[in-house]
Amino acid sequence: MAQGQNSLPDGVSNTHCDVLYRQTFNSYSGISTSGLTQLNRVGNAQKQNNTELNSSTNNGILAGSVVALVGSALIGPASGDSTNYDKVVGVAVNDAVGNPFESSSAVASQKVVYMHGTGTMFRTDIYETFESDGTTAVTYNYGDMLYASQNGLITNASGLKVPNVIGKQTQVGILIETPTPGTDPFMTIQLTI
């Protein structure tokens, strides 16, 4: 596969994660209820205005979204807020509720598969396109440090809901290749967790 290409079929976007190099896949912990039911299009302005999500975006954890420890041996969406901004454990490999004609492994097993390990590289088209206010567009540049947004999606803006603890928010990865709006919506990320 050439650099900048994904292995997904043409026209497939918005909820996919293409793992290029992996260190570890983990599914030890159970999935939280919100990991299966979280609304990804309803709620704050940042969610509603996200141009990488669409009307058919699943509920729950999405492939390429950030997951965190939310209870004893329990994984859920990272929310970039004071409850779990520093408890991020990885990035989800698949949508928790699955897609049509796909295995819904998280629903069946009550676990979510997530990747972690420095050096893990993946491409995703799920990330924030606006700051937390929902109106200021996010610009991504190679080398950006990446964090979990208030919605559990990748963003380069840290401390979205915790203004006095920006330095404590977990860095998730580094942006290796930027998305090109209208041409290639995928960004390439190397994990640092």
Secondary structure, DSSP 8 states (H G I E B T S, - for coil): --TT--SS-TT--SS-EEEEE-SEEE--SEE-HHHHH--SSSSSHHHHT-TT--TT--SSS-TT-EEEEEETTEEEE--SSTTTTT-EEEEESS-TT--TTS--HHHHHSB--EEESTT-EEEES-S-SB-TTSSSB----TT-EEEE-TTS-EES---SS-TT-GGGS---EEEEE--BTTTB--EEEEE--
